[in-house]
Amino acid sequence: MQKFIKLNLFYLGESKKHHIFRVKKWDINLEKISNKAVFTEQFEEIGFIKEIFGPVTLPFISMKIISKIDFNPNDNLYAKMR
C-alpha cells in the first residue's frame, strides 16, 4: 500500500538545478522522504526530493523538478511513501 504524506513547506527560491524549500513543521520520521517522488494535490508528479540538509529541527529540502512541468511552489505538495 502506498501512502502520501503532506509536506509543510515554505518556498525559498531556485538554484541552478533545484528548488529550495524550508520545512515549516518537521518530524524526525520524515527523513525517509529523501529521493521520494513529489506530487501536487491533483496527484501529478512534479519531481523528487533530492536532499534534506541544514538544522535538524527545521531543515531545508532540495527538490529536482521535472523540466516540462509548471507548478505553483505555494501549493500543497505530497511525498509518496511505500
Residue pairs with C-beta under 8 A, 6 or more apart in sequence:
2 80
2 81
2 82
3 80
3 81
3 82
4 39
4 78
4 79
4 80
4 81
5 30
5 33
5 78
5 79
5 81
6 76
6 77
6 78
7 21
7 23
7 33
7 38
7 61
7 76
7 77
7 78
7 79
8 23
8 24
8 25
9 21
9 22
9 23
9 24
9 61
9 73
9 77
10 21
10 22
10 23
10 24
11 19
11 20
11 21
11 73
11 74
12 20
12 21
12 22
12 60
13 19
13 20
14 20
15 62
17 64
18 50
18 51
18 62
18 63
18 64
18 65
19 47
19 62
19 63
19 65
19 73
20 60
20 61
20 62
20 63
21 60
21 61
21 63
21 73
22 58
22 60
22 61
23 30
23 58
23 59
23 60
23 61
24 58
26 57
26 58
26 59
28 56
31 52
32 81
33 49
33 52
33 79
33 81
34 49
34 51
34 52
35 48
35 49
35 50
36 48
36 49
36 79
36 80
36 81
37 45
37 47
37 48
37 79
37 80
38 45
38 46
38 47
38 48
38 49
38 63
38 77
38 78
38 79
38 80
39 45
39 46
39 77
39 78
39 79
39 80
40 46
40 71
40 75
40 76
40 77
40 78
41 75
41 76
41 78
43 78
44 69
45 66
46 65
46 66
46 69
46 71
46 77
47 63
47 64
47 65
47 66
47 69
48 63
48 64
49 61
49 62
49 63
49 64
49 79
50 62
50 63
50 64
51 61
51 62
52 59
52 60
52 61
52 62
53 59
53 60
53 62
54 60
65 71
